[in-house]
Amino acid sequence: QVQLVESGGGLVQFGGSLRLSCAGSGFTLDYYAVGWFRQAPGKEREGVACISGNDAKIYYADSLKGRFTISRDNAKNTVNLQMNSLKPEDTAVYYCAARTYRGCSGYVGEYAYWGQGTQVTVSS
């Protein structure tokens, strides 16, 4: 019953913005840490941001601080990622993932549930 579904990806110009959404079903996302990861072809998935369960502590990859914002909408059981000032190097498939714990982690292997991914392409 546990499912995560990302939406909101697409094509955007350099400097533009996108808002991604991760919708959960089968469990309440507020209880657990939810992370955003991204993966370019031939590369490992890398952590983008994470929001912890309950207390909503937030973490970002250093290179993304000031450009990306992660947030929760508990009424909709979603976690969102607002992406601003996008660069071509941000081009990747973006995934949301949930842990079965409250605390955030930047490591792929510590997330139990994954969405299908949504493509983000940033052009010049």
N, C-alpha and C positions, 0 to 999 in steps of 0.2 A: 504493500500500500504506500510505501514511502516513495515519493516522486519529487523531483526538482525540475522546473522548466524555466529556462532563460528566454528572454525576449528583449527586443530593442536594438539589436545590432543592425548594421548597415554600412553604407558608404558615406563618408564624410570628408570634407576638405581639411587640409592642414589648418589647425587653429580652431576647428569646429568642435561641437559638443554632441554627445550622445548620452542617453539615459538607459541603462540596462536594468532589467527587473528579473528577479528570481522568485518564482512562486512555488511554495511548498504545499504538499498534500500528504496526508498520512501521519504527519506529526507537526507540532507547533514549533516554528523556527525560532520563536522568541526564547525558547528554553536552551538553545544550543548555539554554539559558535557557527557562523556562516562566513565562508571565505569566497573571494573571487580570485580566480586564477586565469592565466592566459597561456596559450601555446601557439607558437608559429611552426610551420612545417619543418620537420627535422630537428626540432628543439624540444627540450623538456618543458613541462608545465612549470610556470613560475608564479609565485604568490603576488597578488596585486593589493588586496586589502582584506581585512577581516573585522567582523564585529562580534563581540562575545555575547553569550547568552545572559539574559536578565539585566546585568549592569551596563551592557552596551558599550564596553570599552572598545576603542577603535584603533586599528593599526594599519599602516600603509607601507608599501615598499618605498624606500628612500627616494627613488627617482620619480615617484608619483605624488609625493607630498605637495599639496597646494594645487594640484590639478584634478585629483579624483576625490570623490566624497562617497562614502558608504553610509547607508541609513536603513532603518527598519520601518515598515508600516505594519504593525502587529495586527491591526484590524483586517488587513488583507492577507496576512501571513506571507509577506514578501520582504525581501531584502533588495535594495536598489543600489546601483552604482552610477553616480553622475560623473561623467568624464568630460572635462573641459580642456581647452588648449591642446587638442589632440595632435600627435605627431605621427609621421609615417612609421616610426618604430613601434608605435602602439598597435599596429596591424597584427591581428591574431584572432584565434577563436577564444572567446571568453567563456569560462565555465563558472558556475556557482557550485559550491560544495558545502555540505554540512557535516559537522562532527557529532558524535554522541556525547559530547562534553561541553561545558560552558566556556571554557577557556580557549582563546584563539591559538592557532598554530599557523606557521607559514609553510608547513611541509605537506606535500601532496599525500603522502602515505598515512597521514593522521586524520584524513577525512573519509568518512564511511559512505557518503551518498553524493552522487554527482548528477548534474544536469547534462543535457545533450550538447550544450555549447551553442553560442551564437557568434557569427562572424562579424568582426569589426575591421573595416578597411579604411585607412586614412590615406588620402591622396595628397599630392603636392599642388 
